[in-house]
């Protein structure tokens, strides 16, 4: 997926009220950008961090910039917009480019299920059990090479785990897909110290038959695409 508008570099002044970020452009102008990320963004929002913004001239939007990337200035990037993974994944699912789910021929986004919830994608195909796919954007990295989820307590995430477990017990295919919006990680694990309740919900869902898939991304100021599968668990020394 290519960004709709060419990104421009900036440096972060501060992130506040969850969805706002004050930034300095290369020409010295200070602007406020929309930050489409409800999480804590641990390790990604320090003052002075190099970032990339997407300009827009949409009169319906209150802000003229959206914060899209953190540039680690070592060749690696992190995508901070939590709305992008579903867009990237939808295109890949429709192209049948995700190996574990390639047999499915129909992709339906945002289908109601459970208790006042919507599954990110419902996949169907002749002779196959319906596949309920829940997508989580992963951006936290506290140990080199290891991505973790969540980066803050997520009661909503625990609720999703319970609902996926119910789907699995009903005989459907239930899939939790961690899409890692970082280019510097090869492993994915649960941040049990941050949210023990979510960790327990993930464990219970796994026992009920919920599958966990971890997929990396290729990220640059030009766009974001899916990369190779990543290993679930912590790296062994």
C-alpha positions as CSV (number, residue, x, y, z in Angstrom):
1,X,0.0,0.0,0.0
2,X,1.5,3.3,-1.1
3,X,0.8,6.5,0.9
4,X,-1.7,8.7,-0.9
5,X,0.5,11.8,-0.5
6,X,4.3,12.0,-0.4
7,X,5.4,12.0,3.2
8,X,7.5,14.9,4.7
9,X,10.1,14.5,7.4
10,X,9.7,16.3,10.8
11,X,10.7,16.0,14.4
12,X,8.4,15.4,17.3
13,X,7.9,18.0,19.9
14,X,5.3,16.2,21.9
15,X,2.3,13.9,21.7
16,X,-0.7,14.7,23.8
17,X,-4.4,14.0,24.2
18,X,-3.6,10.7,22.6
19,X,-4.5,11.8,19.1
20,X,-2.5,15.0,18.7
21,X,1.2,15.6,18.0
22,X,3.1,18.9,17.8
23,X,6.0,18.6,15.3
24,X,8.7,20.7,13.7
25,X,9.0,20.6,9.9
26,X,12.4,20.8,8.2
27,X,11.8,24.5,7.3
28,X,11.3,25.3,11.0
29,X,7.5,25.6,11.0
30,X,5.6,24.0,13.9
31,X,2.5,22.1,13.0
32,X,0.0,19.8,14.8
33,X,-0.6,16.4,13.3
34,X,-3.3,13.8,13.9
35,X,-1.9,10.7,15.6
36,X,-4.1,7.7,14.7
37,X,-3.0,5.5,17.6
38,X,-4.9,5.0,20.9
39,X,-2.1,3.1,22.6
40,X,0.7,4.3,24.8
41,X,3.2,4.4,21.9
42,X,5.9,3.4,24.5
43,X,9.3,4.0,23.1
44,X,8.1,5.9,20.1
45,X,7.1,9.4,21.3
46,X,10.2,10.9,22.8
47,X,10.8,14.6,22.1
48,X,13.1,15.1,19.1
49,X,12.3,11.7,17.5
50,X,12.5,11.9,13.7
51,X,9.0,11.1,12.2
52,X,7.3,11.3,8.8
53,X,4.0,13.1,8.3
54,X,1.4,12.8,5.5
55,X,0.1,16.1,4.3
56,X,-3.5,16.5,3.2
57,X,-5.7,19.3,1.8
58,X,-9.0,17.7,2.7
59,X,-11.3,20.5,4.0
60,X,-13.2,17.9,6.0
61,X,-10.2,17.2,8.2
62,X,-9.3,19.5,11.1
63,X,-5.6,19.0,10.7
64,X,-3.4,19.2,7.7
65,X,-1.0,16.4,8.6
66,X,-1.2,12.8,9.8
67,X,1.7,11.1,11.7
68,X,2.5,7.9,9.8
69,X,6.0,6.7,10.7
70,X,8.8,6.8,13.2
71,X,12.2,6.9,11.6
72,X,14.8,5.1,13.8
73,X,17.5,6.6,11.6
74,X,19.3,3.2,11.2
75,X,17.4,2.0,8.2
76,X,14.4,0.8,10.2
77,X,10.9,2.3,10.6
78,X,7.8,1.8,12.7
79,X,4.3,2.5,11.5
80,X,2.3,4.3,14.1
81,X,-1.1,4.6,12.3
82,X,-3.2,1.7,13.7
83,X,-5.7,2.1,10.8
84,X,-3.2,1.1,8.2
85,X,-2.7,-2.7,9.0
86,X,-6.3,-3.5,8.1
87,X,-6.0,-1.7,4.8
88,X,-2.7,-3.5,4.0
89,X,-4.0,-6.9,5.1
90,X,-7.3,-6.6,3.2
91,X,-5.4,-6.1,-0.1
92,X,-3.3,-9.1,0.7
93,X,-6.2,-11.3,1.7
94,X,-8.1,-10.4,-1.5
95,X,-5.0,-11.2,-3.5
96,X,-4.8,-14.5,-1.6
97,X,-1.2,-13.6,-0.6
98,X,-1.3,-14.7,3.0
99,X,-0.3,-18.4,2.8
100,X,-2.2,-19.6,5.8
101,X,-5.4,-18.1,4.6
102,X,-5.0,-18.3,0.8
103,X,-7.7,-20.9,0.3
104,X,-10.5,-18.4,1.1
105,X,-12.1,-16.7,-1.8
106,X,-14.3,-14.1,-0.1
107,X,-13.2,-11.4,2.2
108,X,-15.7,-9.4,4.2
109,X,-14.5,-6.6,6.6
110,X,-16.1,-5.4,9.7
111,X,-18.7,-8.1,10.2
112,X,-20.8,-8.1,13.4
113,X,-20.3,-11.0,15.8
114,X,-20.1,-11.7,19.5
115,X,-21.4,-9.1,21.9
116,X,-21.5,-5.7,20.2
117,X,-18.3,-6.5,18.4
118,X,-17.1,-6.5,14.8
119,X,-14.6,-9.0,13.4
120,X,-11.9,-7.3,11.3
121,X,-12.3,-9.9,8.5
122,X,-14.7,-12.8,7.9
123,X,-13.3,-15.2,5.3
124,X,-15.4,-17.8,3.5
125,X,-14.7,-20.4,0.9
126,X,-16.4,-23.5,-0.5
127,X,-15.9,-26.5,1.7
128,X,-14.0,-24.5,4.4
129,X,-15.0,-23.4,7.9
130,X,-15.6,-19.7,8.1
131,X,-12.5,-17.9,9.3
132,X,-12.8,-15.0,11.8
133,X,-9.7,-12.9,11.6
134,X,-8.9,-10.3,14.3
135,X,-5.9,-8.0,13.5
136,X,-3.7,-6.3,16.1
137,X,-1.1,-3.7,15.2
138,X,2.1,-4.3,17.1
139,X,4.6,-1.5,17.6
140,X,6.2,-2.0,21.0
141,X,9.9,-3.2,21.2
142,X,11.7,-3.2,24.5
143,X,14.2,-6.0,23.7
144,X,16.1,-5.8,20.4
145,X,14.4,-8.0,17.8
146,X,11.3,-8.7,19.9
147,X,8.0,-7.0,19.2
148,X,5.4,-7.2,22.0
149,X,1.6,-6.6,22.4
150,X,-0.1,-4.8,24.0
151,X,1.7,-1.6,24.9
152,X,-0.9,-0.7,27.4
153,X,-3.8,-2.4,29.2
154,X,-6.5,-3.4,26.7
155,X,-9.8,-4.6,28.1
156,X,-11.1,-4.5,24.5
157,X,-8.3,-6.9,23.4
158,X,-9.2,-9.3,26.2
159,X,-12.9,-9.2,25.1
160,X,-11.8,-10.0,21.6
161,X,-9.9,-13.0,22.8
162,X,-12.9,-14.4,24.7
163,X,-15.1,-13.9,21.6
164,X,-12.6,-15.6,19.3
165,X,-12.5,-18.5,21.7
166,X,-16.3,-18.8,21.5
167,X,-16.1,-18.8,17.7
168,X,-13.5,-21.6,17.8
169,X,-15.6,-23.7,20.1
170,X,-18.5,-23.4,17.7
171,X,-16.4,-25.1,15.0
172,X,-15.3,-22.1,13.0
173,X,-11.7,-21.0,12.4
174,X,-10.6,-18.2,14.7
175,X,-7.4,-16.4,13.9
176,X,-5.6,-13.7,15.9
177,X,-3.2,-11.9,13.5
178,X,-0.4,-9.8,14.9
179,X,0.7,-7.4,12.2
180,X,4.1,-6.0,13.3
181,X,4.5,-2.4,12.1
182,X,8.2,-2.5,12.7
183,X,11.1,-3.5,10.4
184,X,13.5,-4.4,13.2
185,X,11.8,-7.4,14.8
186,X,11.9,-11.1,14.1
187,X,9.9,-12.3,17.1
188,X,6.5,-11.5,18.7
189,X,5.4,-12.1,22.2
190,X,2.7,-11.1,24.7
191,X,3.7,-8.3,27.1
192,X,2.5,-10.1,30.2
193,X,3.8,-7.6,32.6
194,X,1.9,-4.8,31.0
195,X,-1.5,-6.6,30.8
196,X,-1.7,-9.9,32.7
197,X,-5.4,-10.1,32.0
198,X,-4.9,-9.9,28.3
199,X,-2.1,-12.5,28.5
200,X,-4.4,-14.9,30.4
201,X,-7.2,-14.3,27.8
202,X,-4.7,-15.1,25.0
203,X,-3.7,-18.3,26.7
204,X,-7.3,-19.4,27.3
205,X,-8.2,-18.6,23.6
206,X,-5.2,-20.6,22.4
207,X,-6.4,-23.6,24.4
208,X,-9.9,-23.2,22.9
209,X,-8.4,-23.5,19.4
210,X,-7.7,-19.9,18.4
211,X,-4.7,-19.7,16.0
212,X,-2.1,-17.0,16.3
213,X,-0.3,-15.7,13.2
214,X,2.5,-13.1,13.2
215,X,3.4,-11.2,10.1
216,X,6.0,-8.5,9.5
217,X,5.9,-5.5,7.3
218,X,8.2,-3.6,4.9
219,X,8.0,0.0,5.7
220,X,9.4,3.1,4.0
221,X,8.2,6.7,3.4
222,X,6.8,5.4,0.2
223,X,4.4,2.8,1.7
224,X,3.8,-0.3,3.8
225,X,3.5,-3.9,2.5
226,X,3.3,-7.3,4.1
227,X,6.6,-9.2,4.6
228,X,7.5,-12.6,6.0
229,X,5.9,-14.5,8.9
230,X,7.5,-13.9,12.3
231,X,8.1,-16.3,15.1
232,X,5.8,-16.3,18.1
233,X,7.7,-16.3,21.3
234,X,10.9,-14.8,22.7
235,X,14.2,-15.4,21.0
236,X,16.5,-18.0,22.6
237,X,20.0,-17.1,23.4
